[in-house]
Amino acid sequence: MILNDDEQLHDLQNGLSIIQKNSGFRFGTDAVLLSHFAQIKTGSLVADLGCGSGIIALLIAQLNPRCHVKAVDIFEDMCDMAARSVKLNHLEDRIEVIQGDIRQSSAYFNAACFDHVVSNPPYYPESTGKKPKCVNKCSSRTEQTMDIADVCRASRRILKSRGRLSVVFPAWRYNDAIETMRDNSIEPKRVRFVHDTLKHPASIVLLEGVKQGGKELNVLPPLILHNPDGSFTEEWLEIYG
């Protein structure tokens, strides 16, 4: 596998490897957590909206051996890198990488064709804070090319009735996620808050909703990443592999 300039190969220690940029966007804890949180049924067709390096698509394909994933990103270089990672892991028959704008989902997908949508959208409004100089980093952190509303609108269109949307989002924007899902006929069904330690407030939230679902929210026990001594908790180690 030939790496481009400013790229390196990262061993995920689970039988998979992924190509990442040295100075660009690199996946984090949130992507791993979302991949394990999503309740994907056997044989599902899954859309990964804003796939970036392709980490979520790769992990979901490994965790759910009979599913197929369509991974979409707006940036050509990220799609090229993700596609090479897919090929590296011999998953071309189960993961397709598509360059496109999720706000124009009708150009790539038929209506009501997916069983599940996953997304790790940018966390911060475009006007928030200092923007990284790297375009990929900036778009992955701030809502320049997509936001939670874009994800929910696209999901409303491409999900089948009773299809599921799973997202990871900052805990402080939990209300935004809930309201936006409901505005798009996606009823929140499962929620889990993630804390660094028991003494820390939640940093991110994992949220799953059902298109045209009834109102019944299951609040799961919190996920704690570190013990008081700074070591990783058993659950986090099990998830991270």
C-alpha positions in Angstrom: 0.0 0.0 0.0 1.5 3.3 -1.1 1.0 6.2 1.3 0.7 9.8 0.0 2.8 12.6 1.5 1.7 13.5 5.1 0.0 10.1 5.6 0.7 7.2 7.9 -0.7 3.7 8.5 -2.3 3.2 11.9 -2.8 -0.3 13.3 -6.2 -0.5 15.1 -5.0 -3.6 17.0 -8.2 -5.5 16.0 -7.2 -6.9 12.6 -7.8 -3.6 10.8 -5.5 -0.8 9.7 -6.4 2.7 8.6 -4.6 5.4 6.7 -4.6 8.8 8.5 -3.1 12.2 7.8 -0.2 13.3 10.0 -1.4 17.0 10.1 -5.1 16.6 9.1 -8.1 15.2 10.8 -7.5 12.0 12.9 -10.2 9.9 14.4 -10.9 10.0 18.2 -12.7 8.2 21.0 -16.1 9.4 19.8 -15.9 7.4 16.5 -15.0 4.2 18.3 -17.8 4.7 20.8 -20.4 5.4 18.1 -19.5 2.3 16.2 -20.1 0.1 19.2 -23.2 2.0 20.4 -25.2 1.7 17.1 -27.6 -1.2 17.2 -27.3 -2.4 13.6 -29.4 -5.3 12.6 -28.0 -8.3 10.6 -28.0 -7.6 6.9 -28.6 -3.8 7.2 -27.6 -1.3 4.6 -25.9 1.5 6.5 -25.0 5.1 5.5 -22.1 6.8 7.2 -22.6 10.6 6.6 -19.5 12.7 6.8 -17.2 9.6 6.9 -13.9 11.4 7.0 -11.1 8.8 7.2 -13.6 6.0 7.1 -13.0 4.8 10.6 -16.7 4.3 11.5 -17.5 2.5 8.3 -14.5 0.1 8.9 -15.4 -0.6 12.5 -19.1 -1.1 11.7 -18.2 -3.5 8.9 -16.1 -5.5 11.3 -18.6 -5.5 14.1 -21.5 -6.4 11.8 -20.1 -8.9 9.2 -23.3 -9.1 7.2 -24.0 -5.4 6.8 -23.0 -3.1 3.9 -21.9 0.5 4.3 -22.1 3.5 2.0 -19.7 6.1 3.3 -20.1 9.7 2.1 -17.8 12.7 2.5 -17.5 16.0 0.7 -13.7 16.1 0.4 -12.0 14.3 -2.4 -8.8 13.7 -0.5 -10.6 12.2 2.5 -12.7 9.9 0.2 -9.5 8.8 -1.6 -7.8 8.0 1.7 -10.9 6.2 3.0 -11.2 4.2 -0.1 -7.6 3.1 0.1 -8.2 2.0 3.7 -11.2 0.0 2.6 -9.1 -1.7 -0.1 -6.2 -2.3 2.4 -8.6 -4.2 4.7 -10.2 -6.2 1.8 -13.7 -4.7 2.4 -14.4 -3.4 -1.1 -17.4 -5.8 -1.4 -19.0 -4.3 1.8 -18.0 -0.7 1.9 -18.4 1.9 -0.8 -16.9 5.4 -0.5 -18.8 8.2 -2.2 -17.7 11.8 -2.6 -20.6 14.0 -2.2 -22.4 16.6 -0.1 -24.9 15.0 2.3 -27.1 18.1 1.8 -27.8 16.8 -1.7 -28.5 13.2 -0.7 -31.0 12.8 -3.5 -28.1 12.9 -6.0 -26.7 9.7 -4.6 -29.4 7.7 -2.9 -33.0 6.8 -3.4 -35.6 7.8 -0.8 -36.2 5.3 2.1 -33.4 2.9 1.1 -31.3 2.7 4.2 -31.9 0.6 7.4 -29.5 2.7 9.5 -27.6 6.0 9.4 -24.5 6.8 11.5 -22.8 10.1 11.8 -20.1 11.9 13.8 -21.0 15.5 12.8 -19.0 18.6 13.6 -19.4 19.6 17.2 -19.1 23.4 17.1 -21.1 26.2 15.3 -19.0 27.9 12.7 -18.8 31.1 14.7 -17.4 29.3 17.8 -13.7 29.5 18.8 -10.5 29.5 16.8 -10.6 27.6 13.6 -7.7 25.2 12.6 -5.7 26.2 9.5 -6.2 22.7 8.0 -9.4 22.6 6.0 -10.2 19.0 6.9 -9.7 19.6 10.6 -11.8 22.8 10.5 -14.7 21.1 8.7 -14.6 18.1 11.1 -14.8 20.4 14.1 -17.0 23.3 13.0 -20.2 23.3 11.0 -18.9 24.6 7.7 -20.0 21.9 5.3 -22.6 20.0 7.4 -24.3 20.2 10.8 -26.7 18.1 12.9 -29.7 19.5 11.0 -28.2 18.4 7.7 -27.6 14.9 9.1 -31.2 14.7 10.3 -32.7 16.0 7.1 -30.8 13.6 5.0 -31.6 10.8 7.4 -35.3 11.6 7.2 -35.2 11.2 3.4 -32.9 8.1 3.0 -34.1 6.0 6.0 -36.8 3.5 5.7 -39.7 3.8 8.0 -38.5 2.6 11.5 -34.9 3.0 10.3 -32.4 4.2 12.9 -30.1 7.2 13.1 -27.1 7.0 15.5 -25.0 10.0 16.3 -22.4 11.2 18.7 -22.5 14.8 19.8 -21.2 17.0 22.6 -23.2 16.7 25.8 -23.7 20.4 26.1 -25.6 20.3 22.7 -27.8 17.4 23.7 -31.0 19.6 23.5 -30.0 20.6 19.9 -29.7 17.0 18.8 -33.0 16.0 20.4 -35.0 18.9 19.0 -33.5 18.5 15.5 -34.2 14.8 15.4 -37.8 15.3 16.4 -38.1 18.2 13.8 -37.3 15.6 11.2 -39.6 12.8 12.4 -36.8 10.8 14.1 -37.8 10.0 17.6 -34.9 9.6 20.2 -35.0 6.1 21.6 -31.6 5.4 23.3 -29.2 7.8 25.0 -25.9 7.3 26.8 -23.8 10.0 28.3 -20.0 9.5 28.3 -17.8 10.8 31.2 -14.0 10.9 31.6 -14.4 9.8 35.2 -17.2 9.5 37.7 -16.4 13.0 39.0 -16.4 14.7 35.6 -19.5 16.0 33.9 -20.5 14.2 30.6 -18.4 15.3 27.7 -20.3 13.6 24.8 -23.6 11.9 24.3 -24.5 8.9 22.2 -28.0 9.1 20.8 -30.1 6.8 18.6 -33.5 7.6 17.1 -36.1 5.8 15.0 -37.8 7.3 12.0 -41.5 7.7 12.7 -41.0 5.9 16.1 -43.1 6.4 19.2 -42.1 8.5 22.2 -40.2 6.3 24.6 -36.6 7.2 25.5 -34.3 4.6 27.1 -31.6 6.4 29.2 -28.7 3.9 29.5 -26.2 3.8 32.4 -23.3 6.3 31.9 -20.1 5.2 30.2 -17.0 6.0 32.3 -13.7 6.0 30.5 -11.2 6.3 33.3 -10.9 5.0 36.9 -9.9 7.3 39.7 -6.3 6.3 39.3 -6.3 7.4 35.6 -6.4 3.8 34.2 -8.9 2.8 31.6 -12.2 1.2 32.9 -12.9 -2.4 31.9 -15.8 -1.4 29.7 -13.7 1.1 27.8 -10.9 -1.4 27.3 -13.5 -3.9 26.0 -14.9 -1.5 23.6 -11.6 -0.2 22.4 -10.2 -3.7 22.0 
